[in-house]
């Protein structure tokens, strides 16, 4: 016998129930079959499911769509039922209504996680499928595609996912709660977690004990976002650095920054003394900038890939001049 728990998820808006979702979850294994599974170990996992849905809603819909999750439970031998009611406050709903904002439904959130049947309105792999595909590997890049989806790449392999799945994947809170849901699989006698059809009890999704390590909450630097661009700018030399590969100090208006010069032609002229300059001279340059976001911190790396012109600070304007003095 395999014990199955029914989870009811209801969303209420403006005091009226708009959506009610139900899923059936089950933990399998010897400890569950003989009814000896420690309920004190199971309860935190089921409460983590409540938190997972709440955090997934925030990750996809934003904090303005934050919901309150209320848990009503009835512990019985061989059966455990937990009812989750997700209710938006009247004030939040009025804000969404007046501002014309739209929110992703709870059903689609469950699809994004992988806790529902087949994906219909949600495109690409869900969170469970993505983590299972990665098998603990760190993504190298995440690229937004023209169709609105995201391509997740590891070395030469890639998988296309929806923005919703991507937002869940990079949320450390979502990942932490998902690990909590699967935490009973770390114990002896529990070998699987399943989501089942409520009527037929057919398995819709399963995570085995052998896979549970893939679902551990990652370190903060598991996924980093990068943005690169080039631009032309006028910069002023503050301090040069003539050692190979070291950074020069520049200013661009009120902004000061360090950058390596990658223009070998310019550097060759400087090293051979065919080109000289002084502090305060202005360069017209092409700058390559790479921004990286890791754990909410923005890091920026600048390189000057081409020096297009050198403007001396003592250069004078070429004005028309007429000498009318008496010779």
C-alpha positions in Angstrom: 0.0 0.0 0.0 1.3 3.5 -0.9 0.0 6.4 1.2 -1.2 9.4 -0.9 -1.9 12.9 0.4 -4.3 15.2 -1.3 -3.4 18.9 -1.6 -6.0 21.4 -2.4 -5.0 24.8 -3.6 -7.6 27.5 -3.8 -7.2 31.1 -5.1 -9.7 33.7 -3.9 -9.9 37.2 -5.4 -12.1 40.0 -4.2 -13.7 37.5 -1.8 -14.8 35.2 -4.6 -13.1 31.9 -5.4 -11.8 32.2 -8.9 -9.7 29.1 -9.1 -9.3 25.9 -7.1 -6.5 23.5 -7.9 -6.0 20.0 -6.4 -3.0 17.7 -6.6 -2.2 14.4 -5.1 1.3 13.8 -3.8 2.8 10.5 -2.5 6.0 9.4 -0.8 6.9 5.7 -1.6 9.0 3.1 0.1 9.1 0.6 2.9 8.6 3.1 5.7 5.5 4.4 4.0 4.1 1.0 3.1 4.1 -0.3 6.6 2.8 3.0 8.1 5.9 3.6 10.2 7.1 6.8 8.5 7.9 9.4 11.2 5.2 12.1 10.9 7.6 14.6 12.5 9.8 14.2 9.4 7.0 14.3 7.0 5.2 17.4 8.3 8.0 19.9 7.5 8.2 18.5 4.0 4.5 19.1 3.4 4.7 22.6 5.0 7.6 23.2 2.6 5.2 22.5 -0.2 3.0 25.4 1.0 6.0 27.7 1.1 7.2 26.5 -2.4 3.9 27.5 -4.0 4.0 30.9 -2.2 7.6 31.6 -3.3 6.9 30.3 -6.9 4.0 32.8 -7.1 6.3 35.6 -6.0 9.1 34.6 -8.5 6.6 34.5 -11.4 4.0 37.2 -10.6 6.2 39.5 -8.5 5.8 40.8 -5.0 2.8 42.9 -6.0 1.0 39.5 -6.4 2.1 38.1 -3.1 -0.4 35.7 -1.6 -1.2 34.4 1.8 -1.1 30.6 2.2 -3.1 29.0 4.9 -2.6 25.3 5.9 -5.3 23.1 7.3 -4.2 19.6 8.1 -5.8 16.5 9.4 -3.3 13.8 10.5 -4.6 10.3 10.4 -2.9 6.9 10.3 -2.3 5.9 6.7 -3.6 9.2 5.4 -2.6 12.8 5.6 -4.6 15.6 3.9 -3.4 19.2 3.6 -5.5 22.0 2.2 -3.7 25.1 1.0 -5.8 28.2 0.5 -4.0 30.9 -1.4 -5.8 34.2 -0.8 -5.0 37.7 -2.1 -5.9 40.6 0.1 -8.6 43.0 -1.0 -6.1 45.8 -1.2 -3.8 43.8 -3.5 -6.6 42.8 -5.7 -7.9 46.3 -6.1 -4.4 47.4 -7.1 -4.2 44.7 -9.7 -7.7 45.5 -11.0 -7.2 49.3 -11.2 -3.7 49.0 -12.8 -4.7 46.4 -15.3 -2.1 43.9 -14.2 -2.3 40.3 -15.1 -1.1 37.3 -13.0 -0.2 33.8 -13.9 -2.7 31.3 -12.6 -2.0 28.8 -9.9 -2.5 26.0 -12.3 0.2 27.3 -14.6 2.5 27.9 -11.6 2.1 24.2 -10.7 2.9 23.4 -14.4 6.1 25.6 -14.2 7.2 23.7 -11.1 6.3 20.3 -12.6 3.6 19.4 -10.1 0.8 19.0 -12.6 0.1 16.8 -15.6 1.0 17.8 -19.1 2.2 21.3 -20.0 -0.5 23.2 -22.0 -0.2 26.9 -21.7 3.3 26.7 -20.4 6.0 26.1 -23.1 9.4 24.4 -22.6 10.7 22.3 -19.8 9.4 22.7 -16.3 11.6 23.2 -13.2 11.8 19.5 -12.2 12.6 18.5 -15.8 15.3 21.2 -16.0 17.0 20.3 -12.8 16.9 16.6 -13.8 18.5 17.5 -17.2 21.2 19.5 -15.5 22.1 16.7 -13.1 24.0 19.1 -10.8 25.9 20.8 -13.6 26.2 24.6 -13.6 24.7 26.4 -16.5 27.2 28.4 -18.5 24.8 30.9 -20.2 21.1 31.8 -20.2 20.0 33.6 -23.4 16.6 35.2 -24.0 15.2 34.2 -27.4 13.1 36.2 -29.8 10.1 33.9 -29.0 10.2 35.0 -25.4 11.7 31.8 -24.1 15.2 31.3 -22.5 17.9 29.0 -23.8 19.8 27.4 -21.0 23.2 26.1 -22.1 25.8 23.8 -20.5 28.9 23.4 -22.6 27.5 22.3 -26.0 24.1 21.2 -24.7 21.1 23.4 -24.4 17.5 23.3 -23.4 14.7 25.8 -24.1 12.6 26.9 -21.2 9.9 29.5 -20.5 10.7 32.7 -18.6 8.5 31.3 -15.8 10.6 28.2 -15.4 13.8 30.4 -15.6 12.5 32.7 -12.8 11.8 29.6 -10.6 15.2 28.1 -11.4 17.2 31.2 -10.3 15.1 31.8 -7.1 17.1 30.5 -4.2 13.9 30.5 -2.0 12.1 28.4 -4.5 15.0 26.0 -4.8 15.3 25.8 -1.0 11.6 24.9 -0.6 11.7 22.3 -3.4 14.6 20.7 -1.5 12.4 20.7 1.6 9.5 19.0 -0.2 11.9 16.2 -1.3 13.7 16.0 2.1 12.0 12.7 3.2 13.9 11.0 0.4 17.1 11.5 2.3 15.8 9.1 5.0 16.0 5.3 5.0 12.8 3.6 3.8 11.6 6.4 1.5 12.6 5.9 -2.1 10.4 8.2 -4.2 8.2 11.3 -4.4 5.3 11.3 -6.8 2.6 13.6 -8.1 -0.5 11.6 -9.1 -3.8 12.0 -10.9 -6.4 12.4 -8.2 -8.9 10.1 -9.9 -6.8 7.3 -11.4 -3.8 7.6 -9.1 -1.6 7.3 -12.2 1.9 8.8 -11.7 2.3 12.1 -13.4 5.8 13.0 -12.1 8.3 11.1 -9.9 11.6 11.9 -8.3 13.7 8.9 -7.1 16.0 8.8 -4.2 19.0 8.5 -6.6 18.1 12.0 -8.0 17.5 13.9 -4.8 21.0 15.4 -4.7 20.3 17.2 -8.0 17.5 19.2 -6.2 19.6 20.6 -3.3 19.5 24.3 -3.1 22.5 25.7 -5.1 25.1 28.1 -4.1 24.5 31.8 -4.9 26.8 31.7 -7.9 25.1 28.7 -9.6 23.6 31.0 -12.3 25.0 34.3 -13.3 23.5 36.7 -15.8 25.7 38.5 -18.2 25.3 41.5 -20.6 27.9 42.7 -23.1 27.9 45.8 -25.3 30.2 48.2 -27.1 30.1 52.0 -27.4 32.2 54.9 -28.5 33.1 57.5 -25.9 35.5 60.4 -25.1 37.7 59.6 -22.1 40.4 61.5 -20.3 43.6 59.8 -19.3 44.2 60.1 -15.5 47.0 57.6 -15.1 48.5 55.4 -17.8 50.0 52.0 -17.1 52.7 50.8 -19.5 53.0 47.2 -18.3 51.3 44.7 -20.5 47.8 43.7 -19.4 47.5 46.2 -16.6 44.7 48.7 -16.4 44.8 52.4 -17.2 42.8 54.9 -15.2 40.3 57.1 -17.1 37.5 59.5 -16.5 34.4 60.0 -18.5 32.8 63.2 -17.2 32.1 62.6 -13.6 32.6 58.8 -13.9 36.1 57.3 -13.2 37.0 53.8 -14.2 39.8 51.4 -14.9 40.2 49.6 -18.2 42.8 47.5 -20.1 43.7 48.8 -23.6 43.6 46.0 -26.2 44.5 48.2 -29.2 47.9 46.8 -30.2 48.5 49.4 -32.8 48.0 52.2 -30.3 50.2 50.4 -27.7 52.9 49.9 -30.3 53.0 53.6 -31.2 53.2 54.5 -27.5 56.0 51.9 -26.8 58.0 53.1 -29.8 57.5 56.8 -28.8 55.8 57.6 -32.1 52.9 58.8 -30.0 53.1 60.8 -26.8 50.5 62.2 -24.5 50.1 63.8 -21.1 47.8 63.6 -18.2 44.4 65.2 -19.2 44.7 64.3 -22.9 41.5 63.0 -24.3 41.0 59.7 -26.3 38.2 58.8 -28.6 37.8 55.1 -27.9 35.6 52.1 -28.5 34.8 50.5 -25.1 33.7 46.9 -24.6 31.7 46.5 -21.4 30.7 43.2 -19.8 28.3 43.3 -16.9 27.8 40.3 -14.7 25.2 39.8 -11.9 26.1 37.2 -9.3 24.0 36.9 -6.1 22.4 40.3 -6.7 25.8 42.1 -7.1 26.7 43.8 -10.4 30.3 43.5 -11.5 31.5 45.4 -14.6 34.6 44.9 -16.7 35.7 47.4 -19.3 38.2 47.1 -22.1 39.2 49.6 -24.6 39.4 47.7 -27.9 40.2 50.6 -30.2 41.7 54.0 -29.7 40.2 56.0 -32.6 41.8 59.4 -32.0 44.0 61.3 -29.5 43.1 64.9 -28.7 45.8 66.9 -26.9 44.6 69.2 -24.1 46.8 72.0 -25.4 45.4 71.9 -29.0 44.0 75.3 -30.1 41.1 76.0 -32.3 42.0 76.8 -35.9 40.4 80.2 -36.3 40.7 82.6 -39.3 43.2 85.3 -38.5 43.9 88.5 -40.4 46.9 90.6 -39.5 46.0 94.3 -40.2 49.0 95.7 -38.3 51.2 98.1 -40.1 54.3 96.4 -41.3 
